[in-house]
Every structure is written in C-alpha cells, then in structure tokens.
C-alpha cells in the first residue's frame, strides 16, 4: 500500500467502497431474479438463522483481526518514538565525549536521523531502503569501540554503547514491523466471509427493492471500511500510518544541543 502514496491510498479506499456498492446492488438484483416473484417476507424467517450464524462468526473473526492489527500498529508507533528518543539521548551524551570523537559521533547520529527520513519511508523493507542508517550504526560502534581512541576510556562510553545497542534493537524491530503479518489465508477468509454476509443480506425479501439495495449497500460499505482498516493497520508505515516525524523532531533537538540548550 505504501507504494501507492497518499493519493493512491485514498483512491484505493474509493475503489474499495465503490466495489462494495456494486457488489451489493448486483447481489440484490440477482436475488430478485433467483427468488420467485410470489416470495413474501415469510422467506426471511427461513434465512435469518443463516444470517445470524454467519454474522456472529464473521463479526468475531473481523473484530479479533482489527484488535490484533491495532495493537501491532500501536507497537510500531511506540517503537519509532523510542528509536527517535534514543537518538536524542545519545546526542546529549556526546557532550561528555572528548574530541575528535564527539564530532564524529554527532555526524553519524545526524546521518542516521536523516537516513530514517528517506523519501521511500515504508515503501519497502527498511533494511533495503536505509543503508546509510546501517552504515552509521556500524561506524559509531567502530568509533566508540576503538581501543586507541580517547573516547574508549571515557566514563560515558559504556553508557553510550548501551544506548547504541538499544538503537540497533529498535531499528531491527522497525524493520520487522514494516512487513505485513496477516497471512493470505486469513485475508481470503475475511473477504469470502464478507461476500457471504452481503449475499445473505441481499437474498432477504423486502417489499421495496430500492430500500433493500440501500440497506445491503450500507452493510457492504461497513464491511469494506473495516477490511480497509485492517489493511492499513497491517501496513503501519504506509501513507496513512506512522510517519518519520519523530526523527525530524530528533534533528531539531540536535540543533538545540549544538546551540547549548
């Protein structure tokens, strides 16, 4: 979804909603063609148990998927905030470092924060779109871990290394969070279940066919919105998801530290 961009994401939502309405209208029309002309509202009594069972099972499955997806989305958002917060803490720790290591570390921290704001944010796995961030991590380990550097014997070095390890762990978690987690089989079940529920609603018998289409269309739009929500939650770094604003804020903090505030 992230490859579509913000405009593409909204166009996709529009297409999903229009498709849901088309499916609703077609199924109502098909139901009117299949059912006998003299079929009355008493037909609904025979069909309602099926609607109830499918609705309960599908509602439980869809609700569980939304909750799990929302938890994963929040986890990805919190992890990005933690990663940016770790960056700012590390930058402040460099105040206690001797030169030239202080300048070298600050340069690498800035490169990392800028690389995290890559224009391709979320379009692919972060592992393949931010090699500069990976290189900055490696270089910071080399600078601080160099036994011949003046920073190696500094009291702040051990604390900085601990923060650097946290930063690397947060980055690895962000890479894992960028990958879709809902399996194809579950997606197939959600889509098929939604189609069955719409079809059962369409095969109910109402006296007003236009009102029947409106009712079935409302059900179809609701299901389409929920499925799109699941899709967005399963892609937390898409155009409608978590942004790189936290890293932009980190660079602002870097500037404040440089100015002595």
Secondary structure, 3 states (H helix, E strand, C coil): CHHHHHHHHHHHHHHHHHHHHHHHHHHHHHHHHHCCCCCCCCHHHHHHHHHHHHHHHHHHHHHHHHHHHHHHHHHHHHHHHHHHHHHHHHHHHHHHCCCCHHHHHHHHHHHHHHHHCCCCCCCCCHHHHCHHHHHHHHHHHHHHHCCCCHHHHCCHHHHHHHHHHHHHHHHHHHHHHCCCCCCHHHHHHHHHHHHHHHHHHHCCCCCCHHHHHHHHHHHHHHHHHHHHHHHHHCCCCCCCCCCCHHHHHHHHHHHHHHCCC
